[in-house]
Amino acid sequence: MRVPNHMSPLNRATTTQRHLAQLKSEIAQVSEAAVTGIEVRSPSDAPGQWHGLLDLQAGVDDQPLYQENATTAMSMLATVDTALGEATDGMDRAREIAVQMASETYNDGDRALAAVEVDALRSQLIELGNTTFGDRYLFAGTAYDQPPFDVAGVYTGSNNVPETVAGRDLALQTGYDGSALFDDALAALDDLATALRSGVGSAAATQATLPDLDVGQQTIISARTVAGFEYNDAEDAFFIAENLELTLQSALDARIAADPIETYTRLAELQSTYQAALQVTAQSGSSSLFDFLR
């Protein structure tokens, strides 16, 4: 035979208070959602969705960093482009001198004088190899805190290149191995200056430097082309991150937003339930209305 479970007045009052407190808490939560339009504020509000929401929020938070990195990369690459453009102009002038001085219409003295200009072009190329952006040497590879070329044009930088992250699966190059870009050109200029000063037979010796000058110049032109592509990639990365931030934020807002009709309907139901529970409690004499509203 089943024995009835008689609850003492104290237990009934405690249970009723707990129930009213839970209702009051839920009313406060739904009221806040009705006012702010935000339903999900903590894991307990949507335990099944919380990891997805965290991923969305992380994606939103990442995009400004990607935009900043892409902007910095664009500035660096624009500086690289300018330096390589000046280097190309220098190699153009060097080739012009070589073609001109290969002619027998010029004498050894003319060629020795032209060698002085070639020396200046070589010094200028070394300076361009030590181009900086802020406190970074752009042609030093990953050893970008020190000048990569000494006064003689010897490369002391790194053969590894630095990168910056501009997207979840995108890394942009923000520096170059200067030896790969300038060594051929520097050697060709050095050979040209030597040929111009070689005295008897200097015209033929000057003529013989043209292929190496072309190789050095083409290496710089190719590097400038690559830098241009990298700049375009950085620009695209910026706009992708900018648009993705808006898209992810919209998706996140949609996931945590409260449906207004559902929210107000639920609020009305909770308020009715709460009032009914208060009336039952008051009739039982276990508590007054003011006891539960405090």
N, C-alpha and C positions, 0 to 999 in steps of 0.2 A: 504494500500500500504506500502511495507517494505522500510524503509529509509536506504540507504547504510551507513555502518559504516566507515567513513573516519578517519583514524588514522593520527595524526599530525606527522610531521617529527621527533619531539623530542621523541614522544612515540614509533615510529618505531625504532629509534636508541636505546632507552632504552631496548626495547624488544629484539632487535638483540644482544645487548651486554650481556643481561642475558642468552640468548640461547648459545652464544659463550662461556660464562663463564662456563655454565653447561657442554658443550661438552669438554672444556679444563680440567675440574675437572675429568670427567669420563675417559678421555684419560690418565691422570696422574695415576688414580686408576688402570686401566687395564694395563698400562705400568709397574707399580710396581708389579702387579700379574704375568706379563710375566717374569720379572727379578727374583723375589723371589720364584715364584711357589706357593705363598699363596694368596688365593682369599678372604677369610673371616677374617677380622681383627677387626670388630666392629659390634654391633647389626644391624646397617643400611645396612651392606653388605649382611646379610642373616637373616632378622627378623623372619622368620618362623623356622629357625634352631637354634636360639641363645640359647634357654633354654637347648636343647639337647647338644649343644657344651659346655655349662657351666657345665653340669652334667659330661660329659666326662673329662673335665679339672679337675674338683674336684676329680674324680676318679684317675686320673693320679697323682695329688698332694698328695692324701692320701697314695699311695702305699709305698713311702720311709719311712713314719712314721710307717706304719705297719711293714715294714722290720726292722726298728730300734727297735720297741717294741718286735718283735719276737726274735731278736738277744739278747736283754737284758734278755728276759724270758728264753732263752736257757742257758745263763750264770748263772742265778739265780738257775734254776732247776738242772744244773750240780753241783752247790755248795750244793744244797739240797741232791742230790744223794750221794755225797761224805760223807756228815755228817751222813746220815742215814745208809750208808755202815759201817762207823766206829761205829755207835750205835749198829748195828746188831752184829758186831764183839765183842763188849763189852758184849752184852747179851749172846753170845755164850760162852764167857769165864766165865760168871757168872753161867751159867747152868752147865758148866763143873765142876766148883768148887762145886756146889750143889750136883751133882751126886757123885763126889769123896768124899765129906765130909759126905754124908749120910751113908757111910759105917762105920761099927763099928770098922774097923781096925784103925780108927783115933780116937784120944782122944779129950777131951774138949779143951785142950790147942792148939791142931792143928787147931780145928775149930775156936777158938778165933783169932788165927793168920790169918787164911783165911779171917776172917771178915774184917780185915784191907784192904785187896785187894778189897773186895766187896765195901767197903766205897770209895776207889779210883775209882772204876768203876762207882759208882753212881755220884761222883763229875765230872767225865769225861762226863757222860751223860748230866748233867746239863750244862756243857760248850758247848756241842754239841747243846743243846736246845737254846743256846744263839748265835748260828752261825750267822755271818753277811755277807752281800754282799755289799761292799761299806759302807754306813752308815745305811743300812737297816737290821733289825733283821728278818730273814726269817721264824722263827717259832713263831712270835709274833702276827700273824693275821694282822689286819689293824692297830694295834698299834705298827707299825714296827720301830718307832723312839726310843724305849726304850727296854732294855733287858727284855725278857718275864719271865725269871726264876730268883728268888732270890737265895741266897747262900744255903737256905734250900731246894730248889727245888720246891717252891710254885710258881704256874703260875700266873703272873700278866698281861698277854697280853690280846688280844681280841679274841673272839670266831668267829669273822667274818674274811673271807679271802680276801686278795687283788687280783685284777685282772688287766690285761692290755689288751687293744684292739689291736688285730692283724689282723683284717679283718672286713668287714662291719657287719658280723653276727658272729664274733668269738672273744671270750674273753678267755685269758689264765690265769690260776692261777699262781701267782708269790709269794705266801707265804702260810703259814699253821698255823692252830690253834695248837700250841705246846702242849696244854693240852690233846688234842685228840690223839696225837702221843706218848707222853712221860710219861704221868701220871701213866699209868698201869705199865710200866717198872720201873719207879722210886719207886713206892710203892712196887713192887716185890723185888727190890734190898734192899730196907729198911727192908722188912720182912726177907729176907735172912740173912742180917747182924745181925739182932736181934736173929734169930734162931741159928746162929752159935755161938753166945755169951750166949746162954741160959743155959749152964751148963748141969746138969743131963737131959738126954733125948734129947740133942741137935741134935743127929743123926736123930731121927724121925722127929723132928721139921724142920730140914733142908730138909729132904725128902718131907715134906708137902708143901714146897714152889715151887716145880717144876712146878705144873700146872699154877700158876700165872706167873712164869718166862716165860713159853711157851706163855701165852696170851700176855704178854708185848712184847716179841720178835716178835710174829706174827703181832701185830699191827704196829710195825716199818717196818717189811718186806712188809706189804700191802701198807703202805704209800710210801715206796720206789718204789713199782710197779706202783702206781698211778703217782708218779713224773716222772717215765720213760715214761708213756703214754703222760703226759703233755709235756715232752721234744719233743717227736715225733710230737705232734700236733704243737708245736712252730716251729720246723724245717720245717714241711709241710707249715705252714703259711708263713714263710719267702720265700720259693720258689714260692708259689702261688702269693704272692705280687710282687715278682721280675718279674715273667712272665706276671702277669696282668698289671704291669706298661708298659711293652713293647707292650702288646696287645692293651691297651687303647690308648697309644700314637700313635700307628699305625692307629687306628680307627680315632683318632682326626685329625691326619695329612691328612688322606684320605678325611675327611669331609671338611677341610678348604683348601685343595690343589686346585689349578687352573688347569683345563684341558688345556694343552699347545696348542693344535690345535684350540680349541674354543677361547682361550684367544687371540692368534695372529690373528685369523680371525676377532674377535670383534675389536681388536686394529686397524687393517687395515680399517675396515668399519668406525670407529670413525674418524680416520685421514682423510679419504676421505670426510666424511660429514663436518668436520671442515674446510678443505680447500675450499670446495664448498661454505660453508657459508661465509667464508672470501671474496671469489671472488664476491659473490652477494653483500656483504656489500660494498666492494671497488667500485663496479660499481655504486652503488646508491649514492656514494659520502658522505655517513654518517660517514665514518671513514676510516682511512688508515690501512694497514696491521700491521704496527708497533704499532698502538694504542691498538690493541687487543692482540698482543703478549707480551706486557709489563706486 
